[in-house]
Amino acid sequence: MSVEKTEVRLHLIGELGATMEDQLEAAHAEAYKAEGAVHGATRARQLVEGLLKHVDAAIETEDLSLEVGAVVKKWLVRATIAVDGAVTQFDQSRVQLRGRVEAMQGVVGLMKKKHEMEKLKLVRVLEMERLAQTDSSLTLA
């Protein structure tokens, strides 16, 4: 194996590894955003469910008529269903992004190992060339 070929491979692996690390950082950021979306939607669901309890209490104390309370509860239940759908969607996205991050971490780790292997190959090739030059100079003398 030639020095030039090993140097090219070393450079290429280094560049690919750097690109993958940048993509990994971006994937981490997306995963954190998805975590926040799940948390926010879950909190919204809790707030809407809390409003349902307030509507029940208002009906009991006759602050709201039964008819108005029924309409309000109907819309709050619809809101809860919509928010539940968002929670599910955000959670699925979060799981996908976690998988992407894990896969990319594996690729980055592999690229680092491959980079180290290529560095070792370069050292060996350089050492072999140095020994070959030393041997040829000894036989000529």
LOVEXFI-26993 format. One record per residue: residue number from 1; residue in three letters; x, y, z of N, C-alpha, C, O in turn. Coordinates in steps of 0.02 Angstrom, whole numbers, always signed. Example, Ala and Ser with C-alpha at 12.3 -4.5 7.8 and 13.67 -1.06 7.14 Angstrom:
[1 Ala [+660 -284 +390] [+615 -225 +390] [+660 -165 +390] [+712 -166 +423]]
[2 Ser [+642 -112 +354] [+684 -53 +357] [+645 +2 +394] [+670 +57 +402]]
END
This chain:
[1 Met [+43 -59 +0] [+0 +0 +0] [+45 +62 +0] [+95 +65 +36]]
[2 Ser [+26 +111 -41] [+68 +170 -47] [+49 +222 +6] [-6 +221 +34]]
[3 Val [+96 +265 +18] [+86 +319 +66] [+30 +365 +42] [-13 +385 +81]]
[4 Glu [+31 +381 -23] [-19 +427 -50] [-89 +399 -43] [-136 +434 -23]]
[5 Lys [-97 +335 -58] [-162 +303 -53] [-186 +304 +19] [-245 +317 +33]]
[6 Thr [-143 +289 +65] [-161 +288 +136] [-178 +358 +160] [-226 +367 +198]]
[7 Glu [-140 +408 +138] [-155 +477 +157] [-223 +500 +130] [-260 +535 +165]]
[8 Val [-239 +481 +69] [-303 +499 +39] [-360 +466 +79] [-410 +499 +95]]
[9 Arg [-352 +402 +95] [-403 +367 +134] [-411 +399 +202] [-467 +408 +227]]
[10 Leu [-356 +416 +233] [-357 +447 +299] [-394 +514 +296] [-436 +529 +339]]
[11 His [-379 +554 +246] [-412 +619 +237] [-487 +609 +224] [-528 +644 +254]]
[12 Leu [-504 +564 +181] [-574 +551 +163] [-614 +528 +223] [-670 +552 +235]]
[13 Ile [-587 +482 +261] [-621 +458 +321] [-628 +514 +372] [-680 +519 +404]]
[14 Gly [-577 +555 +379] [-581 +611 +425] [-636 +660 +405] [-673 +684 +448]]
[15 Glu [-640 +676 +341] [-692 +722 +317] [-761 +693 +325] [-807 +727 +347]]
[16 Leu [-769 +629 +309] [-834 +596 +318] [-854 +594 +392] [-911 +606 +409]]
[17 Gly [-806 +580 +433] [-819 +578 +505] [-840 +646 +532] [-886 +651 +572]]
[18 Ala [-807 +699 +509] [-825 +767 +531] [-895 +785 +507] [-934 +815 +545]]
[19 Thr [-912 +766 +446] [-979 +778 +420] [-1031 +741 +461] [-1083 +769 +479]]
[20 Met [-1017 +678 +477] [-1064 +639 +517] [-1071 +667 +587] [-1126 +666 +615]]
[21 Glu [-1017 +692 +616] [-1022 +723 +682] [-1066 +785 +680] [-1104 +798 +727]]
[22 Asp [-1061 +825 +626] [-1104 +884 +619] [-1177 +862 +614] [-1221 +892 +645]]
[23 Gln [-1190 +810 +575] [-1258 +785 +568] [-1283 +756 +633] [-1343 +761 +649]]
[24 Leu [-1239 +726 +671] [-1259 +698 +736] [-1280 +755 +784] [-1329 +748 +820]]
[25 Glu [-1242 +809 +783] [-1261 +867 +825] [-1330 +893 +805] [-1371 +909 +848]]
[26 Ala [-1343 +898 +740] [-1408 +921 +716] [-1463 +873 +737] [-1518 +895 +756]]
[27 Ala [-1449 +809 +734] [-1499 +758 +754] [-1513 +763 +829] [-1570 +755 +851]]
[28 His [-1461 +776 +868] [-1470 +786 +941] [-1516 +845 +953] [-1561 +842 +995]]
[29 Ala [-1505 +899 +917] [-1547 +959 +926] [-1619 +944 +908] [-1665 +965 +943]]
[30 Glu [-1630 +908 +854] [-1698 +889 +834] [-1730 +844 +887] [-1789 +851 +902]]
[31 Ala [-1691 +799 +915] [-1718 +754 +966] [-1738 +793 +1028] [-1789 +778 +1059]]
[32 Tyr [-1698 +843 +1047] [-1715 +884 +1105] [-1779 +924 +1092] [-1820 +933 +1136]]
[33 Lys [-1787 +949 +1031] [-1847 +986 +1013] [-1908 +939 +1017] [-1961 +959 +1041]]
[34 Ala [-1900 +878 +994] [-1955 +830 +997] [-1973 +814 +1070] [-2032 +807 +1087]]
[35 Glu [-1923 +808 +1112] [-1936 +797 +1184] [-1976 +855 +1212] [-2024 +845 +1250]]
[36 Gly [-1958 +916 +1194] [-1993 +975 +1217] [-2065 +976 +1191] [-2111 +996 +1227]]
[37 Ala [-2075 +956 +1129] [-2142 +954 +1100] [-2186 +904 +1137] [-2244 +919 +1152]]
[38 Val [-2158 +846 +1153] [-2196 +796 +1191] [-2214 +825 +1259] [-2271 +819 +1282]]
[39 His [-2166 +855 +1292] [-2178 +884 +1358] [-2232 +939 +1355] [-2277 +941 +1396]]
[40 Gly [-2226 +983 +1306] [-2274 +1037 +1299] [-2344 +1012 +1284] [-2392 +1037 +1313]]
[41 Ala [-2350 +964 +1239] [-2416 +937 +1222] [-2446 +899 +1281] [-2506 +902 +1293]]
[42 Thr [-2404 +864 +1318] [-2428 +828 +1378] [-2454 +878 +1429] [-2505 +867 +1461]]
[43 Arg [-2417 +932 +1437] [-2438 +984 +1485] [-2504 +1016 +1462] [-2548 +1030 +1503]]
[44 Ala [-2511 +1027 +1396] [-2574 +1055 +1370] [-2632 +1008 +1384] [-2687 +1030 +1402]]
[45 Arg [-2621 +944 +1376] [-2674 +895 +1391] [-2694 +900 +1465] [-2753 +899 +1481]]
[46 Gln [-2645 +905 +1508] [-2661 +911 +1580] [-2701 +974 +1594] [-2747 +973 +1635]]
[47 Leu [-2684 +1029 +1562] [-2720 +1091 +1573] [-2793 +1086 +1549] [-2839 +1109 +1583]]
[48 Val [-2803 +1056 +1491] [-2871 +1047 +1465] [-2911 +1002 +1511] [-2970 +1015 +1524]]
[49 Glu [-2879 +948 +1535] [-2914 +904 +1582] [-2932 +941 +1646] [-2985 +929 +1676]]
[50 Gly [-2889 +986 +1667] [-2904 +1027 +1726] [-2964 +1073 +1714] [-3004 +1084 +1759]]
[51 Leu [-2970 +1098 +1653] [-3028 +1140 +1636] [-3093 +1100 +1640] [-3145 +1127 +1659]]
[52 Leu [-3089 +1037 +1621] [-3149 +995 +1626] [-3173 +991 +1698] [-3234 +993 +1711]]
[53 Lys [-3127 +986 +1744] [-3146 +983 +1815] [-3177 +1049 +1837] [-3224 +1050 +1877]]
[54 His [-3151 +1104 +1812] [-3179 +1170 +1829] [-3250 +1178 +1801] [-3293 +1207 +1834]]
[55 Val [-3261 +1151 +1742] [-3328 +1155 +1712] [-3376 +1114 +1755] [-3432 +1136 +1769]]
[56 Asp [-3355 +1054 +1776] [-3398 +1014 +1820] [-3414 +1052 +1884] [-3471 +1052 +1907]]
[57 Ala [-3364 +1083 +1912] [-3374 +1121 +1974] [-3421 +1180 +1963] [-3464 +1195 +2005]]
[58 Ala [-3414 +1213 +1905] [-3458 +1271 +1890] [-3530 +1248 +1879] [-3576 +1285 +1896]]
[59 Ile [-3539 +1190 +1852] [-3607 +1163 +1843] [-3637 +1146 +1910] [-3696 +1161 +1923]]
[60 Glu [-3597 +1117 +1954] [-3622 +1099 +2021] [-3642 +1161 +2062] [-3691 +1160 +2098]]
[61 Thr [-3602 +1214 +2055] [-3618 +1275 +2092] [-3667 +1320 +2055] [-3685 +1374 +2078]]
[62 Glu [-3689 +1296 +1998] [-3738 +1331 +1955] [-3711 +1397 +1928] [-3750 +1442 +1911]]
[63 Asp [-3645 +1402 +1922] [-3615 +1460 +1888] [-3625 +1452 +1812] [-3628 +1502 +1775]]
[64 Leu [-3631 +1389 +1790] [-3645 +1373 +1720] [-3710 +1332 +1718] [-3721 +1289 +1761]]
[65 Ser [-3750 +1345 +1668] [-3810 +1303 +1661] [-3788 +1235 +1635] [-3733 +1228 +1608]]
[66 Leu [-3830 +1187 +1642] [-3815 +1119 +1620] [-3804 +1117 +1545] [-3760 +1082 +1520]]
[67 Glu [-3844 +1155 +1508] [-3838 +1156 +1435] [-3772 +1187 +1413] [-3737 +1159 +1370]]
[68 Val [-3756 +1244 +1441] [-3693 +1278 +1424] [-3633 +1235 +1446] [-3584 +1229 +1409]]
[69 Gly [-3638 +1206 +1505] [-3584 +1163 +1529] [-3574 +1103 +1484] [-3517 +1082 +1472]]
[70 Ala [-3628 +1075 +1458] [-3622 +1017 +1412] [-3586 +1037 +1348] [-3545 +999 +1322]]
[71 Val [-3603 +1097 +1322] [-3570 +1121 +1260] [-3496 +1133 +1274] [-3453 +1114 +1234]]
[72 Val [-3481 +1165 +1329] [-3410 +1179 +1347] [-3372 +1114 +1355] [-3317 +1107 +1329]]
[73 Lys [-3402 +1066 +1390] [-3368 +1002 +1400] [-3357 +965 +1334] [-3306 +934 +1324]]
[74 Lys [-3407 +970 +1290] [-3400 +938 +1224] [-3339 +964 +1187] [-3300 +926 +1158]]
[75 Trp [-3330 +1030 +1188] [-3273 +1061 +1153] [-3207 +1047 +1190] [-3155 +1039 +1157]]
[76 Leu [-3209 +1044 +1254] [-3148 +1028 +1292] [-3127 +955 +1280] [-3068 +940 +1276]]
[77 Val [-3176 +910 +1274] [-3161 +841 +1258] [-3130 +836 +1188] [-3082 +799 +1178]]
[78 Arg [-3158 +874 +1141] [-3129 +876 +1073] [-3057 +902 +1075] [-3013 +877 +1041]]
[79 Ala [-3047 +953 +1116] [-2979 +981 +1122] [-2932 +929 +1152] [-2874 +923 +1131]]
[80 Thr [-2956 +892 +1201] [-2915 +840 +1232] [-2896 +787 +1181] [-2839 +764 +1179]]
[81 Ile [-2944 +767 +1139] [-2930 +718 +1087] [-2878 +744 +1038] [-2832 +708 +1018]]
[82 Ala [-2885 +808 +1018] [-2836 +838 +972] [-2767 +840 +1003] [-2717 +825 +970]]
[83 Val [-2763 +860 +1066] [-2699 +864 +1100] [-2669 +794 +1109] [-2609 +785 +1102]]
[84 Asp [-2711 +744 +1123] [-2687 +675 +1128] [-2655 +653 +1062] [-2604 +619 +1061]]
[85 Gly [-2687 +672 +1007] [-2659 +656 +941] [-2591 +688 +931] [-2545 +658 +904]]
[86 Ala [-2586 +750 +953] [-2521 +785 +948] [-2468 +751 +991] [-2411 +743 +970]]
[87 Val [-2488 +731 +1052] [-2440 +697 +1096] [-2415 +633 +1062] [-2356 +619 +1063]]
[88 Thr [-2461 +595 +1034] [-2442 +533 +1000] [-2395 +547 +941] [-2345 +513 +933]]
[89 Gln [-2412 +597 +902] [-2371 +614 +844] [-2301 +637 +866] [-2251 +615 +838]]
[90 Phe [-2299 +680 +915] [-2234 +705 +939] [-2193 +648 +970] [-2132 +646 +963]]
[91 Asp [-2227 +603 +1005] [-2191 +547 +1036] [-2162 +501 +983] [-2106 +477 +991]]
[92 Gln [-2200 +488 +930] [-2174 +446 +876] [-2113 +479 +843] [-2063 +446 +827]]
[93 Ser [-2117 +544 +834] [-2061 +581 +805] [-2000 +577 +851] [-1944 +569 +828]]
[94 Arg [-2013 +583 +916] [-1958 +579 +965] [-1924 +511 +962] [-1863 +506 +964]]
[95 Val [-1963 +458 +957] [-1935 +390 +954] [-1894 +382 +890] [-1839 +353 +891]]
[96 Gln [-1920 +406 +834] [-1883 +402 +771] [-1817 +440 +775] [-1765 +416 +753]]
[97 Leu [-1820 +499 +804] [-1759 +539 +809] [-1708 +507 +856] [-1648 +511 +844]]
[98 Arg [-1732 +477 +909] [-1685 +441 +954] [-1650 +385 +917] [-1590 +374 +924]]
[99 Gly [-1689 +348 +877] [-1659 +294 +837] [-1608 +321 +788] [-1555 +291 +778]]
[100 Arg [-1624 +378 +757] [-1577 +409 +710] [-1513 +429 +745] [-1458 +419 +720]]
[101 Val [-1520 +458 +804] [-1462 +480 +843] [-1419 +419 +861] [-1358 +421 +854]]
[102 Glu [-1451 +365 +883] [-1413 +305 +902] [-1376 +276 +842] [-1318 +256 +847]]
[103 Ala [-1410 +275 +784] [-1378 +248 +724] [-1319 +292 +704] [-1266 +267 +686]]
[104 Met [-1328 +357 +708] [-1274 +403 +689] [-1216 +398 +738] [-1158 +405 +718]]
[105 Gln [-1231 +387 +802] [-1177 +379 +850] [-1136 +317 +832] [-1074 +317 +839]]
[106 Gly [-1169 +264 +810] [-1133 +204 +789] [-1089 +218 +729] [-1032 +194 +727]]
[107 Val [-1115 +255 +681] [-1076 +271 +621] [-1016 +315 +639] [-960 +303 +615]]
[108 Val [-1027 +364 +681] [-971 +408 +702] [-918 +367 +738] [-858 +377 +727]]
[109 Gly [-939 +322 +782] [-891 +279 +817] [-852 +236 +768] [-791 +227 +776]]
[110 Leu [-887 +209 +719] [-853 +168 +668] [-804 +209 +628] [-749 +186 +613]]
[111 Met [-824 +270 +611] [-779 +314 +572] [-716 +331 +613] [-661 +334 +586]]
[112 Lys [-724 +341 +678] [-666 +356 +720] [-619 +296 +723] [-558 +304 +718]]
[113 Lys [-647 +236 +730] [-605 +176 +731] [-569 +167 +665] [-510 +151 +663]]
[114 Lys [-606 +177 +610] [-576 +170 +544] [-520 +222 +534] [-468 +207 +505]]
[115 His [-531 +282 +559] [-481 +335 +554] [-417 +315 +591] [-362 +324 +566]]
[116 Glu [-426 +289 +651] [-368 +266 +690] [-332 +209 +655] [-270 +207 +655]]
[117 Met [-369 +164 +625] [-338 +108 +589] [-297 +134 +530] [-242 +111 +517]]
[118 Glu [-324 +183 +494] [-289 +211 +437] [-226 +249 +460] [-175 +248 +425]]
[119 Lys [-229 +282 +517] [-170 +315 +543] [-115 +264 +559] [-56 +275 +545]]
[120 Leu [-136 +207 +588] [-87 +154 +602] [-58 +126 +537] [+2 +113 +533]]
[121 Lys [-100 +118 +487] [-75 +94 +422] [-23 +142 +393] [+28 +121 +367]]
[122 Leu [-38 +206 +399] [+9 +256 +372] [+76 +252 +409] [+128 +255 +377]]
[123 Val [+74 +245 +474] [+135 +239 +513] [+174 +177 +491] [+235 +179 +482]]
[124 Arg [+138 +121 +481] [+172 +59 +459] [+202 +66 +390] [+258 +44 +377]]
[125 Val [+164 +97 +344] [+190 +106 +276] [+252 +151 +277] [+301 +137 +243]]
[126 Leu [+249 +204 +315] [+307 +249 +319] [+367 +212 +350] [+424 +221 +328]]
[127 Glu [+354 +172 +401] [+407 +134 +432] [+437 +83 +383] [+498 +74 +381]]
[128 Met [+393 +50 +345] [+418 +2 +296] [+461 +36 +242] [+512 +10 +222]]
[129 Glu [+439 +95 +220] [+478 +131 +170] [+545 +153 +199] [+596 +151 +164]]
[130 Arg [+544 +175 +262] [+607 +195 +293] [+654 +136 +299] [+714 +143 +285]]
[131 Leu [+628 +78 +319] [+669 +18 +324] [+695 -4 +256] [+753 -25 +249]]
[132 Ala [+653 +2 +205] [+674 -17 +137] [+730 +29 +114] [+778 +6 +82]]
[133 Gln [+725 +93 +128] [+778 +139 +109] [+842 +125 +148] [+897 +129 +120]]
[134 Thr [+836 +108 +211] [+894 +92 +252] [+928 +29 +225] [+989 +26 +220]]
[135 Asp [+888 -22 +209] [+915 -85 +182] [+950 -75 +116] [+1003 -103 +104]]
[136 Ser [+919 -34 +71] [+949 -23 +6] [+1014 +18 +12] [+1060 +7 -27]]
[137 Ser [+1016 +63 +59] [+1078 +102 +67] [+1133 +58 +98] [+1192 +69 +84]]
[138 Leu [+1114 +9 +139] [+1165 -36 +168] [+1192 -84 +116] [+1252 -100 +117]]
[139 Thr [+1150 -108 +71] [+1174 -155 +20] [+1216 -121 -32] [+1259 -153 -62]]
[140 Leu [+1205 -58 -43] [+1244 -21 -93] [+1313 -2 -66] [+1359 +9 -104]]
[141 Ala [+1319 +1 +0] [+1383 +22 +29] [+1434 -31 +31] [+1490 -19 +55]]
END
